[in-house]
Amino acid sequence: MTVLAQQRTEPAAPTPHRRRRRGGYRLAALAFLLPALAYVVLFFGYPLVNNLSMSLRDYSVRSFYTGEAPFIGWDNYAAVLRHPLFGEAVFNTAVFTVGSIAFQFGIGLALALFFSKRFPAGGLLRSLLLLPWLLPLVVSGAVWRWMMDQDHGVINAALRALGLADGPTPWLTSPGWALPAVLIVNIWIGIPFNLVILHGGLRAVPESLYEAAALDGASAWQRFRHVTWPLLRPVTAVVLMLGLVYTIKVFDVIMVVTGGGPANATQTLTTWSYQLSFDGDFAFGQGAAVGNLLVLVATVFGLLYLRSARSSLAEGGS
């Protein structure tokens, strides 16, 4: 073995020109990063810190005028956890979130598979299905509130015309029907989002894989199970995670359609936080505590998603 082969080549020291170029790149990257960082700090960081501080103080209407809000530690959280409405709000939030995500994803995936095939007017129909996503949520909620009216709603009229109901269904006035009613509204609003993302994921699956599977005699279900679903799994994780974060904090739809009633039948953690803060007692500290619990839940699920995504990338790279 020669002496030259044993020697290790050391990287050449960067010249002053290269150092200046790297410094320019870093300054340019920082300049592009600063607006986004300022936006996050101003509109996310400051409200979050302020909300956390409020949840640890006895904050009331008087505090806005005097500026006095005594520090009480975790008393607001203890009061929220002991509140008789806490269990019902958690249950309604869980049912609302799981039910919405399950039906939104299932119907959205079925529609994405349907529109993955080319047929006349397919693009037009897919565009029309995006309307619920484009409309303001307050408008959608108001329209559905009118449609579900017990006496004059079009839904009850259609059910009676089809012979599916003998009398009017109290969608918005019965505790047993109110939660399914807001579930239907939120499912209708969220289907287009799932359709668009999943349809984009399906378009990224190579057509040659389906052709190869068909040549091997795979049925439509086998092609979906062994080709479509594995390749669609990363997109599915993103859709479910975003759907969870969005649905768990839904406020406007419930407030417009039912207002959290009747008899707290549709009271979720978001609407209850609003009620604690602005309706009646003006317990801003307890309302902030409920909001922070929601942030904590969303953060936990977000971290779990990032961990699973990192594990998937590690397995794929190994």
Long-range contacts (C-beta under 8 A, 24 or more apart in sequence): 48-295, 51-288, 51-291, 51-292, 51-295, 52-288, 52-292, 54-284, 54-285, 54-288, 55-285, 55-286, 55-288, 55-289, 55-291, 55-292, 56-285, 57-285, 58-285, 59-284, 59-285, 59-288, 60-282, 60-283, 60-284, 60-285, 61-282, 63-284, 69-285, 72-285, 76-283, 76-285, 76-286, 76-288, 76-289, 77-289, 77-293, 79-286, 79-289, 80-276, 80-286, 80-289, 80-290, 80-293, 83-286, 85-264, 85-267, 85-272, 88-264, 88-267, 89-264, 89-267, 89-268, 89-269, 89-271, 89-272, 90-269, 92-179, 92-265, 92-266, 92-267, 92-268, 93-248, 93-268, 93-269, 93-270, 95-179, 95-183, 96-179, 96-182, 96-183, 96-186, 96-247, 96-250, 96-254, 96-266, 96-268, 97-244, 97-247, 97-248, 99-183, 99-187, 100-183, 100-186, 100-187, 100-190, 100-243, 100-247, 100-250, 101-240, 101-243, 101-244, 101-247, 103-183, 103-187, 104-186, 104-187, 104-190, 104-191, 104-193, 104-194, 104-243, 105-194, 105-236, 105-239, 105-240, 105-243, 107-187, 107-191, 107-194, 108-190, 108-191, 108-192, 108-193, 108-194, 108-195, 108-197, 108-198, 108-239, 109-194, 109-198, 111-191, 111-195, 111-199, 112-194, 112-195, 112-198, 112-199, 112-201, 112-202, 113-202, 113-224, 113-228, 115-195, 115-199, 116-199, 116-202, 116-203, 126-195, 126-199, 129-191, 129-192, 129-195, 130-192, 130-195, 130-196, 131-192, 132-188, 132-189, 132-191, 132-192, 133-189, 133-190, 133-192, 133-193, 133-196, 134-192, 137-189, 137-252, 137-253, 137-256, 138-252, 138-256, 140-185, 140-188, 140-189, 140-253, 141-185, 141-252, 141-253, 141-255, 141-256, 141-257, 142-256, 144-184, 144-185, 144-188, 144-257, 145-172, 145-256, 145-257, 148-172, 148-181, 148-257, 172-257, 172-258, 172-262, 173-262, 174-262, 175-262, 175-263, 175-265, 176-265, 178-258, 178-261, 178-262, 178-265, 178-266, 179-265, 179-266, 181-257, 181-258, 181-266, 182-253, 182-254, 182-257, 182-258, 182-266, 185-253, 185-257, 186-247, 186-250, 186-253, 189-253, 190-243, 190-246, 190-247, 193-239, 193-242, 193-243, 194-239, 194-243, 197-235, 197-238, 197-239, 198-232, 198-235, 198-236, 198-239, 200-235, 201-231, 201-232, 201-234, 201-235, 201-236, 202-228, 202-232, 204-231, 205-231, 205-232, 234-309, 234-312, 237-305, 237-308, 237-309, 241-301, 241-302, 241-305, 244-298, 244-301, 245-298, 245-301, 245-302, 248-294, 248-297, 248-298, 249-294, 249-298, 269-293, 269-294, 270-294
